[in-house]
Amino acid sequence: MNLPSEYQDFAEGHESIKAKVNAIRGKLVQQGPCHIELHAALDMIASSQQELGDKFTTFYLPNCDKHGFYKAKQCESSLVGPPARCWCVSSWNGKKLPGSSDLLGDAECQQEVTQ
């Protein structure tokens, strides 16, 4: 069946995103809370992209360390420019640190104090 080129491009783009999501998922080993959230986020991104098409521009993927916990700095991703916003979290549960505000520019999070 021959589809107009714009529909073929859309179908190929959708398959490309689906393939990328599956490739990332295949590389992950569920080792910690961040990896578990990452798997759920990948599923949500795939379905949101399918529903919203070109309107799907901003999303959040947890930034995990190699042990499956959260890196101190988390950011939303944008398909149309720089990250939308970044913030500091607890490495154990990924929750925004109390009293912290969104980060500006290339600011980094201070190491979380552990006891």
C-alpha angles and dihedrals in degrees: 000000000000115000125190111269094251090059092045090051091050092048092047091047091050091049090047093055091044090051092049092049091050091047092052091045090051092055095051124092113199099239104142147003094282093056091049090052090045092057090051091047092052090053091049092048092051093051094042092051090051092050099040102033111181092004090067102096110133130049143152125238115178114247103229132189122226091269094056098256127120123272112232094248119059125182140184113239125228128202090202105049144326122346111296095226142335133209141176122256143181110266090221101057108006093239118146110260113254112257095014121124132205114289122246124219116328095341115147131215120252112244111272111251110240125194 
